[in-house]
């Protein structure tokens, strides 16, 4: 029996797969809680803890993979969504990915010649089949004529396919283009596009408006928009140090070959486990895409005529990258290898730092007297500074080995930033001063954790006077006992009183750990923060619990997550010694009970209105010694430990629960429940995490310290167009959740597990 689904148009199948893919996108507003990894629950698309608001990635990939196995129609519809996001996890998975996308490293030229010949033959057959509609006979001479016209079009002066790929290997004539270096032939997607355009041009000359099928390309590289190595590991493979050094899995050549086959790549994430592959060629492949591929030393203002040299491999690479999409998000967290540092330094010195005529003043007189061989006419080779306007989210956390002048020049080359993470780097006050003069940067999320080269005055002036900081909604100035904040009390008071991002009341994430925050600042100077959901006040030893409780009750009642690691004299971090027993009593008496429990009410009549707690506080991060003193917790409060050294005191009876509406025009809502009974699935999940005693994955925790800049966001652009008599939605994936995002893998360990 033939299923009716087989008769569905391709657009409808693609729409169904798009909705499957969208079921794995988190909502724009997060619930702040870890995701329940269960495929039995239907995602709500709401900021809910239970049921989950979205499916995990493994469920989405498995569903799309099963759709690809149904038939050819479903395969064509589901494959673009299955390959949207690629996460490299195991070394052998990476080798399989290289083989699937870049066809391996052997016999590349022969494979591409066979691909071109096969594709041209298929395109010729499809074009001849369409001529039958007009009553033309499909004879051998007609096929030969059409094939010759295609070859002539592709091998013309403007052709992007080398002549050696347009003829069988046995009949090739010696050509200067065959003397090129290996792996310099056009990318597969560019070959397919050139052949498709040639077929269209040839057929439209005889039959204008005729539809010609696009040649089939089995390689999925053109579908990939997100590539990261967040989960990539080589630990546990029993490889010696020599094998790890000489026989690397992720090499620069393999990574470059894969990137060449991804013209639509918009987000890339690297880690310390593969940063040795980020050589100069890979850095150029990532940054110099789209309109930025014009290259240094070429006329940029139309004064000279630029002639494309088909025998120049570098010119071919620029022409190929010109048709690629520019990156929107880049995460280089923890990349510190010597190869990466040298490549990034060379790239900045080559493309970003302007060499003036006075830059060689330190040379000897003999060198200065000689004519410079690289001198260029100023009227023909002058270039504007290279900038990257499309990249909006940049993560450089932990890039400690890069020198300040290189890091400053790189960061200033992005004029459209909205998410910026410069934590644990060597940035200087000069960078903040340069950012302050920008009129195009509008930051929404900023992290400057443990930047010990910054001064308190530079941070204060940056937050108060810079236009780019007025729109900040997530700010992290985290510091600890090793690298405390450089802000003084006067600086902190001025920031509370005058910084536009503080005065707006729209801050959702704020971390002022180790900053000199006082009771007077919180209660008298600070503006009310009705949107604040996660607050960090760790490593402030002299800040009283009563001041924190009063601030939350009167000015920030919607805070759900609070960090108090090594904070407050009542918890034993002041000058006087406090026992663990008295510290736990003070925590419950001044924070838990007055802020997290409903006020006591007494009435002789039955009241339907139930009193709510004065705040939404439900998770408190504490230091490990204090957590040990809490034991098994009290009532519904339990201790949840991360995979590393962090731990939280969480209310297992609280969570955002989705409530579906019966009305047709209502999609449902979420309610913060504070009285979940025993046996509720969400309460069982939190108690399971508490019983695990730290044996959890790296994505478990609250109040992230790493900014998420590369994961898939639900605030995607939606484009609609009419096809036949129904609407098809195209999802254009955007990225970036900032400091309220949730990650796993190595990024998750940095965000939730690492104590320092």
C-alpha positions as CSV (number, residue, x, y, z in Angstrom):
1,X,0.0,0.0,0.0
2,X,1.4,3.3,-1.1
3,X,1.4,6.0,1.6
4,X,-0.2,9.3,0.9
5,X,2.9,11.1,2.2
6,X,4.8,10.0,-0.9
7,X,2.6,12.4,-2.9
8,X,3.3,15.4,-0.8
9,X,5.2,18.2,-2.6
10,X,8.8,18.7,-1.6
11,X,8.1,22.1,0.0
12,X,5.7,20.5,2.5
13,X,8.2,17.8,3.4
14,X,10.9,20.5,3.9
15,X,8.4,22.5,6.1
16,X,7.8,19.4,8.3
17,X,11.5,18.9,8.7
18,X,11.9,22.5,9.6
19,X,9.4,22.2,12.4
20,X,11.3,19.1,13.7
21,X,14.5,21.1,13.7
22,X,12.8,24.0,15.4
23,X,11.7,21.7,18.2
24,X,15.4,21.6,19.3
25,X,15.8,25.4,19.6
26,X,15.6,26.9,23.1
27,X,13.2,29.7,23.6
28,X,14.4,33.3,23.6
29,X,13.8,33.6,27.4
30,X,15.5,30.8,29.3
31,X,14.2,29.0,32.4
32,X,17.8,29.1,33.8
33,X,17.5,25.3,34.7
34,X,19.3,22.3,33.2
35,X,17.5,20.5,30.4
36,X,15.7,17.2,31.1
37,X,17.1,14.7,28.5
38,X,13.9,12.8,27.8
39,X,12.5,12.2,24.3
40,X,9.1,11.1,25.7
41,X,8.1,14.7,26.6
42,X,6.7,17.1,24.0
43,X,8.6,20.4,24.0
44,X,6.6,23.4,24.9
45,X,8.7,26.1,23.2
46,X,8.1,28.1,26.5
47,X,10.7,29.1,29.1
48,X,9.7,26.1,31.3
49,X,11.7,23.7,33.4
50,X,9.1,21.0,33.0
51,X,8.0,19.8,30.5
52,X,11.3,20.9,28.7
53,X,11.0,23.8,26.4
54,X,13.0,22.0,23.6
55,X,14.3,18.6,22.7
56,X,18.0,17.7,23.2
57,X,20.2,17.7,20.1
58,X,20.5,13.9,20.1
59,X,16.7,13.5,19.7
60,X,16.5,16.0,16.9
61,X,19.4,14.3,15.0
62,X,17.9,10.9,15.4
63,X,14.5,12.0,14.2
64,X,15.9,13.7,11.1
65,X,18.2,10.7,10.5
66,X,15.2,8.4,10.5
67,X,13.3,10.7,8.1
68,X,16.3,10.5,5.7
69,X,15.9,6.7,5.6
70,X,12.2,6.8,4.5
71,X,12.7,7.4,0.8
72,X,14.5,9.8,-1.6
73,X,12.0,12.6,-1.2
74,X,12.3,12.6,2.6
75,X,16.1,12.4,2.3
76,X,16.2,15.5,0.2
77,X,13.9,17.4,2.6
78,X,15.6,16.3,5.9
79,X,19.3,16.3,4.9
80,X,19.7,20.1,4.9
81,X,18.3,20.3,8.5
82,X,20.3,17.3,9.7
83,X,23.5,19.0,8.6
84,X,22.7,22.5,9.9
85,X,24.8,22.0,13.0
86,X,27.8,19.7,13.3
87,X,29.5,19.0,16.6
88,X,32.8,17.0,16.4
89,X,33.0,14.6,19.3
90,X,35.3,11.7,18.7
91,X,38.5,11.6,16.6
92,X,37.3,8.9,14.2
93,X,34.0,10.8,13.8
94,X,36.1,13.7,12.6
95,X,38.0,11.6,10.1
96,X,34.6,10.3,8.8
97,X,33.4,13.9,8.5
98,X,36.5,14.8,6.5
99,X,35.9,11.9,4.2
100,X,32.2,12.8,3.7
101,X,32.7,16.5,3.1
102,X,36.1,16.8,1.5
103,X,36.4,13.3,-0.1
104,X,39.6,12.5,1.8
105,X,43.1,13.5,0.9
106,X,44.0,11.0,-1.9
107,X,43.4,11.3,-5.7
108,X,41.6,14.6,-5.2
109,X,42.2,15.8,-8.7
110,X,41.0,12.5,-10.3
111,X,37.9,12.5,-8.1
112,X,37.0,16.0,-9.1
113,X,37.6,15.3,-12.8
114,X,35.2,12.4,-12.5
115,X,32.7,14.6,-10.6
116,X,32.8,17.2,-13.3
117,X,32.4,14.7,-16.1
118,X,29.5,13.0,-14.4
119,X,27.7,16.2,-13.4
120,X,28.0,17.6,-17.0
121,X,26.6,14.4,-18.4
122,X,23.7,14.4,-15.9
123,X,23.0,18.1,-16.7
124,X,23.1,17.3,-20.4
125,X,20.6,14.5,-20.0
126,X,18.3,16.7,-17.9
127,X,18.4,19.5,-20.4
128,X,17.7,17.2,-23.3
129,X,14.8,15.7,-21.5
130,X,13.2,19.2,-21.2
131,X,13.6,19.7,-24.9
132,X,11.2,16.8,-25.6
133,X,8.5,19.0,-24.1
134,X,8.8,21.2,-27.2
135,X,8.8,18.3,-29.6
136,X,12.5,18.3,-30.3
137,X,14.2,14.9,-31.0
138,X,16.9,13.8,-28.6
139,X,19.5,12.5,-31.0
140,X,23.2,11.8,-30.5
141,X,24.3,14.8,-32.6
142,X,22.1,17.1,-30.5
143,X,23.5,15.7,-27.3
144,X,27.0,16.2,-28.6
145,X,26.3,19.7,-29.6
146,X,24.9,20.6,-26.2
147,X,27.8,19.0,-24.5
148,X,30.3,21.0,-26.6
149,X,28.4,24.2,-25.8
150,X,28.6,23.5,-22.1
151,X,32.3,22.7,-22.3
152,X,32.9,26.0,-24.3
153,X,31.0,28.0,-21.7
154,X,32.8,26.4,-18.7
155,X,36.3,26.7,-20.3
156,X,35.9,30.4,-21.4
157,X,37.9,33.3,-20.0
158,X,35.5,33.7,-17.1
159,X,35.2,30.0,-16.3
160,X,35.9,28.9,-12.8
161,X,36.7,25.3,-13.6
162,X,40.3,24.3,-14.6
163,X,40.7,22.9,-18.2
164,X,42.3,19.7,-16.8
165,X,39.0,18.9,-15.0
166,X,36.9,19.3,-18.2
167,X,38.6,16.4,-20.1
168,X,39.3,12.8,-19.2
169,X,42.8,12.1,-17.7
170,X,44.0,10.2,-20.8
171,X,43.3,13.1,-23.2
172,X,44.6,15.9,-21.1
173,X,47.0,18.3,-22.8
174,X,49.9,19.8,-20.9
175,X,48.8,23.1,-19.4
176,X,50.4,25.7,-17.2
177,X,47.4,25.4,-14.9
178,X,48.3,21.7,-14.2
179,X,51.5,22.9,-12.5
180,X,49.6,24.3,-9.6
181,X,50.1,23.1,-6.0
182,X,47.9,20.2,-4.7
183,X,44.4,20.9,-3.4
184,X,44.1,24.2,-5.2
185,X,41.2,23.2,-7.5
186,X,37.8,24.8,-6.9
187,X,35.6,23.5,-4.1
188,X,32.9,21.0,-4.9
189,X,30.1,23.4,-4.3
190,X,31.7,25.9,-6.6
191,X,32.1,23.3,-9.3
192,X,28.4,22.3,-9.0
193,X,27.3,26.0,-9.1
194,X,29.4,26.7,-12.2
195,X,28.0,23.7,-14.1
196,X,24.4,24.6,-13.1
197,X,24.9,28.2,-14.2
198,X,26.4,27.1,-17.5
199,X,23.4,24.8,-18.2
200,X,21.0,27.6,-17.4
201,X,22.7,30.0,-19.7
202,X,22.9,27.6,-22.6
203,X,19.3,26.5,-22.3
204,X,17.8,29.9,-21.7
205,X,19.3,31.1,-25.0
206,X,17.0,28.7,-26.9
207,X,14.1,28.5,-24.5
208,X,13.7,31.6,-22.2
209,X,11.9,30.8,-18.9
210,X,12.5,27.1,-19.1
211,X,13.0,25.3,-15.8
212,X,16.2,23.2,-15.7
213,X,16.8,20.9,-12.7
214,X,19.8,21.7,-10.6
215,X,22.5,19.0,-10.7
216,X,22.5,16.7,-7.7
217,X,25.4,17.2,-5.2
218,X,25.6,14.3,-2.6
219,X,28.1,16.2,-0.4
220,X,26.5,18.0,2.5
221,X,29.1,20.7,3.1
222,X,26.9,23.4,1.7
223,X,24.2,22.8,4.4
224,X,26.5,23.3,7.4
225,X,26.1,26.6,9.2
226,X,27.5,25.7,12.6
227,X,30.8,23.7,13.3
228,X,32.3,23.4,16.7
229,X,34.8,21.1,18.5
230,X,33.3,21.7,22.0
231,X,32.9,17.9,22.7
232,X,36.1,16.8,20.9
233,X,38.5,14.8,23.1
234,X,41.6,12.6,22.6
235,X,41.9,11.7,26.3
236,X,41.6,8.0,27.0
237,X,42.8,6.7,23.6
238,X,46.0,5.3,25.1
239,X,48.2,7.3,22.8
240,X,51.7,8.2,23.7
241,X,52.9,11.8,23.8
242,X,54.8,11.2,20.5
243,X,51.8,9.8,18.8
244,X,49.7,12.8,20.0
245,X,52.3,15.2,18.6
246,X,53.1,13.5,15.2
247,X,49.8,11.8,14.4
248,X,47.2,14.4,15.1
249,X,43.6,13.9,14.1
250,X,42.6,17.5,13.5
251,X,45.3,19.0,11.3
252,X,45.5,22.3,9.6
253,X,45.2,20.7,6.1
254,X,42.1,18.7,7.0
255,X,40.4,21.6,8.8
256,X,41.1,23.9,5.8
257,X,39.8,21.3,3.4
258,X,36.6,21.0,5.3
259,X,36.1,24.7,5.7
260,X,36.5,25.2,1.9
261,X,33.4,23.0,1.4
262,X,31.2,25.0,3.8
263,X,30.2,28.2,1.9
264,X,27.3,28.9,4.3
265,X,29.2,28.5,7.6
266,X,28.1,31.2,10.1
267,X,29.4,29.9,13.5
268,X,32.7,28.2,14.4
269,X,33.9,27.1,17.8
270,X,37.4,25.8,18.7
271,X,38.9,24.5,22.0
272,X,42.3,23.8,23.4
273,X,42.2,20.2,22.3
274,X,42.5,21.1,18.6
275,X,43.9,24.7,18.6
276,X,47.1,23.3,17.0
277,X,45.2,23.1,13.7
278,X,44.4,26.8,13.7
279,X,47.3,27.8,11.5
280,X,47.6,30.9,9.3
281,X,45.7,29.3,6.4
282,X,42.8,28.3,8.6
283,X,42.6,31.7,10.2
284,X,42.4,33.3,6.8
285,X,39.8,30.8,5.7
286,X,37.6,31.7,8.7
287,X,37.9,35.5,8.6
288,X,38.5,36.4,4.9
289,X,35.1,35.2,3.6
290,X,32.5,37.0,1.6
291,X,33.4,40.6,0.6
292,X,36.4,40.5,2.9
293,X,38.3,38.1,0.5
294,X,39.7,40.9,-1.7
295,X,43.1,40.5,0.0
296,X,45.7,43.0,1.0
297,X,47.6,44.8,-1.7
298,X,44.7,45.0,-4.2
299,X,43.0,48.2,-5.3
300,X,39.8,48.7,-3.3
301,X,38.5,52.0,-4.7
302,X,38.2,51.2,-8.3
303,X,41.2,53.3,-9.5
304,X,42.8,50.3,-11.3
305,X,41.3,47.5,-13.3
306,X,41.6,44.2,-11.5
307,X,42.2,41.3,-13.9
308,X,41.6,37.8,-12.6
309,X,44.7,35.6,-13.1
310,X,43.6,32.0,-13.5
311,X,47.1,30.7,-12.9
312,X,47.4,32.2,-9.4
313,X,46.3,29.8,-6.6
314,X,45.9,32.7,-4.1
315,X,43.7,34.6,-6.5
316,X,41.5,31.5,-7.0
317,X,41.2,31.1,-3.2
318,X,40.1,34.8,-2.9
319,X,37.5,34.3,-5.7
320,X,36.2,31.2,-4.0
321,X,36.0,32.8,-0.5
322,X,34.2,35.8,-2.1
323,X,31.2,33.6,-2.6
324,X,31.1,32.3,0.9
325,X,29.0,33.6,3.7
326,X,30.8,35.7,6.4
327,X,31.0,34.4,10.0
328,X,28.5,35.7,12.5
329,X,29.9,34.0,15.6
330,X,33.3,32.8,16.6
331,X,34.3,31.1,19.9
332,X,38.0,30.5,20.6
333,X,37.7,29.7,24.3
334,X,41.0,28.3,25.7
335,X,43.0,28.4,22.5
336,X,46.6,29.0,23.7
337,X,48.8,26.8,21.5
338,X,52.0,28.2,19.9
339,X,50.6,27.5,16.4
340,X,47.4,29.4,17.1
341,X,49.2,32.4,18.7
342,X,51.7,32.7,15.9
343,X,48.9,32.3,13.2
344,X,46.7,35.0,14.9
345,X,49.7,37.3,15.3
346,X,50.7,36.9,11.7
347,X,47.1,37.5,10.5
348,X,46.7,40.7,12.6
349,X,50.1,42.0,11.5
350,X,49.3,41.2,7.8
351,X,45.7,42.4,7.5
352,X,44.8,44.6,10.5
353,X,47.8,46.7,11.7
354,X,48.5,49.5,9.3
355,X,52.2,49.9,8.3
356,X,53.0,53.5,7.9
357,X,56.1,55.1,6.4
358,X,57.5,55.8,9.9
359,X,57.2,52.3,11.1
360,X,60.7,51.4,9.9
361,X,62.3,54.3,11.8
362,X,64.3,51.8,13.9
363,X,66.1,50.4,10.9
364,X,69.7,51.1,10.1
365,X,70.7,54.0,7.8
366,X,71.9,51.6,5.2
367,X,68.5,49.8,5.1
368,X,66.7,53.1,5.1
369,X,68.8,54.4,2.2
370,X,68.0,51.4,-0.1
371,X,64.9,51.7,-2.2
372,X,62.1,49.5,-0.9
373,X,61.1,46.7,-3.2
374,X,57.6,46.5,-1.8
375,X,56.8,50.2,-2.3
376,X,53.5,50.8,-4.0
377,X,52.0,53.8,-5.7
378,X,49.8,55.5,-3.2
379,X,47.1,56.3,-5.7
380,X,46.6,52.7,-6.8
381,X,47.2,50.4,-3.9
382,X,45.8,52.3,-0.9
383,X,43.4,50.3,1.2
384,X,40.8,50.9,3.8
385,X,41.3,49.2,7.2
386,X,40.0,45.7,7.2
387,X,36.9,45.2,9.3
388,X,34.5,42.4,9.8
389,X,31.0,43.9,10.0
390,X,29.1,40.6,9.9
391,X,30.7,39.0,13.0
392,X,28.5,40.0,16.0
393,X,29.4,37.4,18.7
394,X,33.0,36.9,19.7
395,X,34.4,34.7,22.5
396,X,38.1,35.0,23.4
397,X,37.9,33.7,27.0
398,X,41.1,32.3,28.3
399,X,43.2,33.4,25.3
400,X,46.0,34.3,27.6
401,X,49.0,33.8,25.3
402,X,48.1,36.5,22.8
403,X,49.9,39.8,23.3
404,X,47.8,42.9,24.2
405,X,48.5,44.8,21.0
406,X,47.5,41.8,18.9
407,X,44.3,41.3,20.9
408,X,43.4,44.9,20.9
409,X,43.8,45.2,17.1
410,X,41.7,42.1,16.6
411,X,38.8,43.1,18.8
412,X,38.7,46.6,17.2
413,X,38.2,45.0,13.8
414,X,34.6,44.0,14.7
415,X,32.3,47.1,14.5
416,X,29.0,45.3,15.0
417,X,29.6,43.3,18.2
418,X,26.7,42.5,20.4
419,X,28.2,39.7,22.5
420,X,31.9,40.0,23.7
421,X,33.7,37.7,26.1
422,X,37.3,38.9,26.9
423,X,37.6,37.2,30.3
424,X,41.0,36.0,31.4
425,X,42.9,37.8,28.7
426,X,45.5,40.5,28.5
427,X,43.4,43.4,27.3
428,X,44.5,46.8,28.4
429,X,42.6,50.1,29.1
430,X,43.4,51.3,25.6
431,X,41.0,48.8,24.2
432,X,38.1,50.0,26.4
433,X,39.0,53.6,25.4
434,X,38.9,52.7,21.7
435,X,35.6,50.8,22.1
436,X,34.2,54.0,23.8
437,X,34.6,56.0,20.6
438,X,32.7,53.5,18.5
439,X,29.2,54.5,17.2
440,X,28.4,51.1,15.6
441,X,29.0,48.7,18.5
442,X,25.9,48.1,20.7
443,X,26.8,45.5,23.3
444,X,24.1,43.4,24.9
445,X,26.4,40.9,26.8
446,X,29.9,41.7,28.1
447,X,32.3,39.6,30.2
448,X,35.5,41.1,31.7
449,X,36.2,38.5,34.3
450,X,39.7,38.3,35.9
451,X,41.2,40.8,33.5
452,X,44.0,42.0,35.8
453,X,45.5,44.4,33.3
454,X,42.4,46.6,33.4
455,X,42.2,49.5,35.9
456,X,39.2,50.4,37.9
457,X,39.1,53.9,36.3
458,X,39.1,52.4,32.8
459,X,36.1,50.1,33.6
460,X,34.2,53.0,35.3
461,X,34.7,55.4,32.4
462,X,33.8,52.6,29.9
463,X,30.5,51.8,31.6
464,X,29.5,55.4,32.2
465,X,30.7,57.3,29.2
466,X,30.8,54.8,26.3
467,X,27.7,54.7,24.1
468,X,28.3,51.1,23.2
469,X,27.6,50.0,26.8
470,X,24.1,51.7,27.1
471,X,22.4,48.6,25.8
472,X,24.1,46.0,28.0
473,X,21.7,43.5,29.6
474,X,24.3,41.0,30.8
475,X,27.5,42.1,32.6
476,X,30.1,40.0,34.3
477,X,33.0,41.7,36.3
478,X,33.7,38.5,38.2
479,X,36.9,38.4,40.3
480,X,38.1,36.1,43.2
481,X,40.8,35.9,45.8
482,X,43.5,35.3,43.2
483,X,42.5,38.0,40.7
484,X,40.2,40.4,42.6
485,X,38.4,43.3,41.0
486,X,40.4,46.4,40.4
487,X,37.4,48.7,41.1
488,X,37.5,50.9,44.2
489,X,34.5,51.9,46.3
490,X,34.3,55.3,44.5
491,X,34.4,53.6,41.1
492,X,31.7,51.2,42.2
493,X,29.5,53.9,43.6
494,X,29.8,56.0,40.4
495,X,28.9,52.9,38.3
496,X,25.8,52.2,40.4
497,X,24.7,55.9,40.2
498,X,25.7,56.9,36.7
499,X,26.1,53.9,34.3
500,X,23.2,53.9,31.8
501,X,23.1,50.1,31.8
502,X,22.6,50.1,35.6
503,X,20.1,53.0,35.6
504,X,17.9,51.5,32.9
505,X,16.7,48.7,35.1
506,X,16.9,46.2,32.3
507,X,19.8,44.1,33.5
508,X,19.1,40.4,33.5
509,X,22.5,39.0,34.5
510,X,25.0,40.8,36.8
511,X,28.1,39.5,38.5
512,X,30.0,41.9,40.8
513,X,32.0,39.2,42.7
514,X,35.0,40.6,44.6
515,X,33.9,44.2,43.8
516,X,33.8,46.6,46.9
517,X,30.0,46.6,47.1
518,X,28.7,48.0,50.4
519,X,25.3,48.2,52.1
520,X,24.9,51.9,51.4
521,X,25.5,51.2,47.6
522,X,22.8,48.5,47.4
523,X,20.2,50.2,49.5
524,X,20.7,53.9,48.7
525,X,22.6,54.3,45.4
526,X,21.6,51.3,43.3
527,X,18.5,51.6,41.0
528,X,15.8,49.0,41.1
529,X,16.4,46.0,38.9
530,X,13.0,44.5,38.1
531,X,14.5,42.4,35.2
532,X,17.4,40.9,37.1
533,X,17.3,37.1,37.3
534,X,20.9,36.0,38.1
535,X,23.1,38.0,40.6
536,X,26.7,37.2,41.6
537,X,27.9,38.7,44.9
538,X,30.7,36.2,45.7
539,X,34.1,37.0,47.4
540,X,32.7,40.1,49.2
541,X,33.7,39.4,52.8
542,X,32.3,42.4,54.5
543,X,28.8,42.5,52.9
544,X,26.1,41.7,55.4
545,X,23.4,39.1,54.6
546,X,20.8,41.6,55.9
547,X,21.8,44.1,53.2
548,X,21.6,41.5,50.5
549,X,18.2,40.3,51.7
550,X,16.8,43.8,51.8
551,X,18.1,44.6,48.3
552,X,16.5,41.5,46.9
553,X,13.2,42.2,48.6
554,X,12.9,45.9,47.7
555,X,14.8,46.4,44.4
556,X,15.4,43.0,42.8
557,X,12.5,40.6,43.7
558,X,12.8,38.6,40.5
559,X,16.3,37.3,41.2
560,X,16.2,33.5,41.0
561,X,19.9,32.7,41.2
562,X,22.3,34.2,43.8
563,X,26.0,33.4,44.4
564,X,27.4,33.9,47.9
565,X,30.8,32.1,47.7
566,X,33.1,33.5,50.4
567,X,30.7,36.4,51.1
568,X,29.4,37.9,54.4
569,X,30.8,37.9,57.9
570,X,27.7,36.0,59.1
571,X,28.8,33.0,56.9
572,X,32.3,33.0,58.5
573,X,34.2,35.1,56.0
574,X,34.7,38.2,58.0
575,X,37.2,39.1,60.7
576,X,35.5,37.1,63.4
577,X,35.3,33.3,63.4
578,X,31.9,31.7,62.9
579,X,31.3,28.0,63.2
580,X,29.7,26.0,60.4
581,X,26.5,25.5,62.5
582,X,26.0,29.2,63.1
583,X,26.7,29.9,59.4
584,X,24.0,27.5,58.2
585,X,21.5,29.0,60.8
586,X,22.3,32.5,59.6
587,X,21.8,31.4,55.9
588,X,18.3,30.0,56.6
589,X,17.3,32.8,59.1
590,X,18.3,35.7,56.9
591,X,18.1,34.5,53.3
592,X,16.1,31.3,52.8
593,X,13.2,31.8,55.2
594,X,12.4,35.5,54.7
595,X,12.9,35.5,50.9
596,X,11.9,32.0,49.7
597,X,8.8,31.1,51.9
598,X,5.4,32.7,51.8
599,X,4.5,35.0,54.7
600,X,2.4,33.5,57.5
601,X,-1.3,34.3,57.2
602,X,-4.3,33.5,59.4
603,X,-7.9,33.7,58.4
604,X,-11.1,32.3,59.8
605,X,-12.6,32.1,56.3
606,X,-11.4,30.1,53.3
607,X,-9.3,32.2,51.0
608,X,-8.7,31.3,47.4
609,X,-5.7,33.6,47.0
610,X,-2.5,32.0,48.2
611,X,0.3,34.2,49.5
612,X,3.5,34.2,47.4
613,X,7.1,34.5,48.7
614,X,8.5,38.1,48.5
615,X,11.1,37.1,45.9
616,X,11.7,34.4,43.3
617,X,15.0,33.2,44.8
618,X,15.4,29.4,44.6
619,X,19.1,28.7,44.0
620,X,22.0,29.9,46.1
621,X,25.7,29.1,45.2
622,X,27.9,28.6,48.3
623,X,31.5,27.6,49.0
624,X,32.2,23.8,49.4
625,X,32.9,24.0,53.2
626,X,29.6,25.7,53.8
627,X,27.8,23.2,51.6
628,X,29.4,20.4,53.6
629,X,28.0,22.0,56.8
630,X,24.5,21.9,55.3
631,X,24.5,18.1,55.2
632,X,21.4,16.8,53.4
633,X,19.7,20.1,53.4
634,X,16.5,21.2,55.0
635,X,13.0,20.5,53.8
636,X,13.0,20.7,50.0
637,X,16.4,22.4,49.8
638,X,19.1,20.1,48.5
639,X,22.8,20.4,47.5
640,X,23.5,20.0,43.8
641,X,27.2,19.8,42.8
642,X,28.7,20.4,39.4
643,X,31.2,18.2,37.7
644,X,33.9,20.4,39.1
645,X,34.3,22.5,42.3
646,X,31.1,24.5,42.2
647,X,27.9,23.7,44.2
648,X,24.4,25.1,44.7
649,X,21.8,25.0,47.5
650,X,18.6,24.6,45.4
651,X,14.9,24.4,46.2
652,X,13.8,21.1,44.6
653,X,10.1,22.1,45.1
654,X,10.5,25.2,42.8
655,X,10.5,25.4,39.0
656,X,8.9,26.9,36.0
657,X,6.0,24.6,35.0
658,X,4.2,24.9,31.7
659,X,0.5,25.2,31.8
660,X,-1.3,24.7,28.5
661,X,-4.4,26.7,27.7
662,X,-7.5,25.2,26.2
663,X,-8.3,28.3,24.2
664,X,-7.4,28.2,20.5
665,X,-5.6,31.6,20.6
666,X,-3.5,30.7,23.6
667,X,-0.2,28.8,23.3
668,X,0.2,28.3,27.0
669,X,2.1,30.0,29.8
670,X,4.7,29.1,32.5
671,X,4.3,29.6,36.2
672,X,6.9,29.5,38.9
673,X,5.7,26.8,41.2
674,X,7.1,26.9,44.8
675,X,5.1,24.0,46.2
676,X,5.8,21.0,43.9
677,X,4.8,17.8,45.7
678,X,7.0,14.8,46.3
679,X,7.0,12.6,43.2
680,X,6.7,15.5,40.7
681,X,8.9,14.8,37.7
682,X,10.9,18.1,38.0
683,X,11.4,17.6,41.8
684,X,12.5,14.0,41.1
685,X,15.0,15.3,38.5
686,X,16.6,17.8,40.9
687,X,16.8,15.2,43.7
688,X,18.5,12.8,41.3
689,X,21.1,15.5,40.6
690,X,21.5,16.0,44.3
691,X,22.0,12.3,44.9
692,X,24.6,12.1,42.1
693,X,27.0,14.1,44.3
694,X,28.8,15.7,41.3
695,X,28.7,12.7,39.0
696,X,26.8,14.7,36.4
697,X,27.6,16.1,32.9
698,X,29.4,19.4,32.4
699,X,26.2,21.3,31.5
700,X,24.6,21.0,35.0
701,X,24.6,24.2,37.0
702,X,23.4,27.8,37.3
703,X,24.9,31.2,36.9
704,X,27.2,30.5,34.0
705,X,30.6,32.2,33.9
706,X,31.2,31.7,30.2
707,X,29.3,33.6,27.6
708,X,27.5,31.4,25.1
709,X,28.2,32.9,21.6
710,X,27.9,30.0,19.2
711,X,24.9,27.8,20.1
712,X,21.7,27.9,18.2
713,X,19.2,30.6,19.2
714,X,15.5,30.6,19.0
715,X,15.4,34.2,17.9
716,X,16.0,33.1,14.3
717,X,14.9,35.1,11.3
718,X,11.8,33.9,9.6
719,X,11.3,34.4,5.9
720,X,8.0,33.5,4.3
721,X,7.0,33.1,0.7
722,X,4.1,31.7,-1.2
723,X,4.6,28.5,-3.1
724,X,1.5,27.1,-4.9
725,X,-1.2,27.7,-2.2
726,X,0.5,27.3,1.1
727,X,3.3,29.1,3.1
728,X,6.7,27.7,3.5
729,X,8.9,29.0,6.4
730,X,12.6,29.2,6.0
731,X,14.6,29.2,9.3
732,X,17.7,31.3,9.1
733,X,19.7,30.2,12.2
734,X,21.2,32.9,14.3
735,X,23.2,32.4,17.5
736,X,24.0,33.7,20.9
737,X,22.4,33.5,24.3
738,X,25.0,35.4,26.3
739,X,25.5,34.7,30.0
740,X,22.1,33.2,30.4
741,X,22.8,30.4,27.9
742,X,23.4,26.8,28.6
743,X,26.3,24.7,27.2
744,X,27.8,21.3,27.7
745,X,31.1,19.7,26.8
746,X,34.2,21.8,27.4
747,X,32.3,25.0,27.2
748,X,29.9,23.7,29.8
749,X,32.8,22.9,32.1
750,X,34.1,26.4,31.8
751,X,30.7,27.8,32.5
752,X,29.5,25.7,35.4
753,X,32.2,23.4,36.7
754,X,35.4,25.4,37.1
755,X,35.7,27.1,40.5
756,X,38.4,29.6,39.5
